Amino acid sequence: MLLAQVMTEDTGFNIEVYAKTDVGSVRPGNEDNFVVLNLSTADTWKPDSKVVEPTRNLTSFSQSHYGALIAVTDGMGGALAGEVASRLAVECVRDRMLELQASPTYSKFPFSERLRLSLELANLYIYQMSVKRAECSGMGATFTAAGLHGTTAYFGQVGDSRAYLVRGGQAQQITRDQSLVGQLVEAGHITQEEAERHSYKNVILQALGAAPNVNVVVDRVTLHDKDILVLCSDGLSNKVSANEITAEVDRAGSLKEACDSLISLANERGGEDNITVVVAQVSGGKLRSDASDPTVTLPLPSKSLTQERWGAETINRDPTLPYEIDDVLLDDEEETLPPPGHLDNAK
């Protein structure tokens, strides 16, 4: 896939991105959401921003000091509560990332910990709203984020939406599904192929808002020139394999076309769930070229799970990162909630 090279002064590399969410072929409403965020300019692309076609600054920009964030989220809950949960998730994480990097206290923490804390704060806020608002009771949302900072991608994971890395024409799932069957696969009790057909495949172990505390798993991978990140909700991953994702991305003439073709394929295979896809490619600048990198080929099956995930390394929570946060970081999303009783009356 050829992408325009739009490099500017003293930036690390170029980022091209496109995102799309689709209701699918069966469900009446869409509880998925996504966000594309340039952390240096605060330029933001979300489905509810009423952007028919995003402006160029949202789909092509240069990596800069604060980096960038892309994420997908899949809401759950009665009435429209799932839609509310996924919207709150992207709004909370966006706002917290911007606030934490500007804070004299929290800016001292590594990017990985600001990403982790942003998800933890989003979880707490959604949980508090589910308790406070009866019509939001039980709402929650998965969240899969890729934060690009320096020449590293940091993946924040809660639930079973996924992040794939396509490199050298081959794809690996970087995130691990926080689901019942995901645990069975990791324990070696069932194969990945068996997991795809398992009757409990949709049982997830945690979600934003389901409990006051959440274990955010953060992994990091060093980026290479021409790497492609694909983030998606399970509306896609339940219908399209990693190899098929690679094939569709390679075949597409643009990132928009890649999103369109992946969503069309999932719909052709039933489209029972909402489908959301974010595709991003990094290129140029300080990124290592695959041609000089001995790790670009897929490892043999005997290699460890970490090696199979393109050398992904899990980052433990910084013991100095506080759990108790100032309330000022939790008080500005409620105005975006529907008025009381709105969800009760939803069809």
WOWORA-V873747 format. One line per field, one symbol per residue. phi: phi as a letter, one per 40 degrees, with the letter a starting at -180 (. if undefined). A space follows every 10 residues. Layout:
phi->???
This chain:
phi->.cbccbcbcf bcacbbaaba bbcgbbccbb bcaaabbccc bgdbbbdccg ccbccdccba accbdcgabb ababcaicfb cccccccccc cccdccdccc cccdcccccc ddcccdcccc ccdccccccc ccbdcbdgca acabbbbbag bbbbbbbagb cbbbbbaggb bbcccbccbc cccccccgcb ccccccbccb cccccaacgc acbacccbbb bccbdgdbbb baccccccbb cccccdcccc cccacccccc ccccccccch fcbcbbbbbb bbagfccccd cbbcbccccc dcccdccccf gdbcbccccc ccccbdcccb bbbccccccd gcccccc
